[in-house]
Amino acid sequence: MGALGLGGDADCHEVEAIVLFADETYVYSYIINLSVMPPGPGIESIPSLLGRDVLDNWAMTYDPTKGRLEFVVRRADLKSEIDP
C-alpha cells in the first residue's frame, strides 16, 4: 500500500490502532486504520497527522486573538469515565 501527499508517494502498511484522548472527566477512544511508514533515515522528523476520521468527531473553535484552539467531543467509539 502507498500513501500520497504533497511530497509525493511513499510505501506504508496499514494497521488497526486505538487512539486515546482525555480531559478531566473522560477518556475518549477511537478505533482507526493507521498508515505506518517503514523505518529509515530522517523518518523521525516527519510529523504525524490526525485525519478527518478523528477530527470529524469533534467541534473545534479557533480564536487567534487568544492563541487558543478548543475542542468539544461530539462522539467517540468508546467513552470511559476517569475515576477520581
Residue pairs with C-beta under 8 A, 6 or more apart in sequence:
1 11
1 12
1 13
1 14
1 35
2 9
2 10
2 11
2 12
3 9
3 10
3 12
3 35
3 37
10 37
11 37
11 38
12 35
12 36
12 37
12 38
13 35
13 36
13 38
14 33
14 34
14 35
14 36
15 33
15 34
15 36
16 31
16 32
16 33
16 34
17 31
17 32
17 33
17 34
18 29
18 30
18 31
18 32
19 29
19 30
19 32
19 54
20 27
20 28
20 29
20 30
21 27
21 28
21 30
21 73
22 28
22 82
23 73
24 82
25 81
25 82
26 73
26 79
26 80
26 81
26 82
27 79
27 80
27 82
28 73
28 76
28 78
28 79
29 76
29 77
29 78
29 79
29 80
30 53
30 54
30 57
30 76
30 77
31 77
32 51
32 53
32 54
33 53
37 43
37 46
57 73
57 74
57 75
57 76
58 71
58 72
58 73
58 74
59 71
59 72
59 74
60 69
60 70
60 71
60 72
61 68
61 69
61 70
61 72
62 68
62 69
62 70
63 69
63 70
73 79
